[in-house]
Amino acid sequence: MVLLTRLNHQPLAVNSDMIKFVEQSPDTVLTLITGEKLMVLESSAEVVQRIVAFRRSVYPVCSSLNWHEELPSGQGLRE
């Protein structure tokens, strides 16, 4: 979950797997895969940073890899 702030300054936790788009126009609008739209105070760059930080905390092996590197032996997807 990513912690964000609604325009009325109320905290909001969003499941980052549900986010389809993050747009800046001028407010930041999140479009969820359900079609629901949420407006938040954070910039689109801040939302993306929080998503990346959250995913790195959940999948720690990913934080030590570059995008072009393979996973260490035995940690890849099974066929």
URJOQUI-V413044 format. One record per residue. N is the residue number from 1. RES is the residue in three letters. PHI is phi as a letter, one per 20 degrees, with the letter a starting at -180 (NA if undefined). OMEGA is omega as a letter, one per 30 degrees, with the letter a starting at -180 (NA if undefined). Layout:
n=N res=RES phi=PHI omega=OMEGA
n=N res=RES phi=PHI omega=OMEGA
//
This chain:
n=1 res=MET phi=NA omega=l
n=2 res=VAL phi=d omega=l
n=3 res=LEU phi=e omega=a
n=4 res=LEU phi=c omega=a
n=5 res=THR phi=c omega=l
n=6 res=ARG phi=f omega=l
n=7 res=LEU phi=f omega=l
n=8 res=ASN phi=e omega=l
n=9 res=HIS phi=m omega=l
n=10 res=GLN phi=e omega=l
n=11 res=PRO phi=f omega=a
n=12 res=LEU phi=b omega=l
n=13 res=ALA phi=d omega=a
n=14 res=VAL phi=d omega=l
n=15 res=ASN phi=f omega=a
n=16 res=SER phi=f omega=l
n=17 res=ASP phi=f omega=a
n=18 res=MET phi=e omega=a
n=19 res=ILE phi=e omega=l
n=20 res=LYS phi=e omega=a
n=21 res=PHE phi=c omega=l
n=22 res=VAL phi=c omega=a
n=23 res=GLU phi=c omega=l
n=24 res=GLN phi=d omega=a
n=25 res=SER phi=b omega=f
n=26 res=PRO phi=f omega=l
n=27 res=ASP phi=f omega=l
n=28 res=THR phi=e omega=a
n=29 res=VAL phi=d omega=l
n=30 res=LEU phi=e omega=l
n=31 res=THR phi=d omega=a
n=32 res=LEU phi=e omega=a
n=33 res=ILE phi=f omega=l
n=34 res=THR phi=e omega=a
n=35 res=GLY phi=n omega=l
n=36 res=GLU phi=f omega=l
n=37 res=LYS phi=d omega=l
n=38 res=LEU phi=c omega=l
n=39 res=MET phi=d omega=a
n=40 res=VAL phi=c omega=a
n=41 res=LEU phi=f omega=a
n=42 res=GLU phi=f omega=l
n=43 res=SER phi=f omega=l
n=44 res=SER phi=f omega=l
n=45 res=ALA phi=f omega=l
n=46 res=GLU phi=f omega=l
n=47 res=VAL phi=f omega=l
n=48 res=VAL phi=f omega=l
n=49 res=GLN phi=g omega=a
n=50 res=ARG phi=f omega=l
n=51 res=ILE phi=f omega=l
n=52 res=VAL phi=f omega=l
n=53 res=ALA phi=f omega=l
n=54 res=PHE phi=f omega=a
n=55 res=ARG phi=f omega=l
n=56 res=ARG phi=f omega=l
n=57 res=SER phi=f omega=a
n=58 res=VAL phi=e omega=a
n=59 res=TYR phi=d omega=a
n=60 res=PRO phi=g omega=l
n=61 res=VAL phi=f omega=a
n=62 res=CYS phi=f omega=a
n=63 res=SER phi=f omega=a
n=64 res=SER phi=e omega=a
n=65 res=LEU phi=d omega=l
n=66 res=ASN phi=e omega=a
n=67 res=TRP phi=f omega=a
n=68 res=HIS phi=e omega=a
n=69 res=GLU phi=e omega=l
n=70 res=GLU phi=e omega=l
n=71 res=LEU phi=f omega=l
n=72 res=PRO phi=g omega=a
n=73 res=SER phi=g omega=l
n=74 res=GLY phi=n omega=a
n=75 res=GLN phi=d omega=l
n=76 res=GLY phi=e omega=l
n=77 res=LEU phi=f omega=l
n=78 res=ARG phi=e omega=l
n=79 res=GLU phi=e omega=NA
//
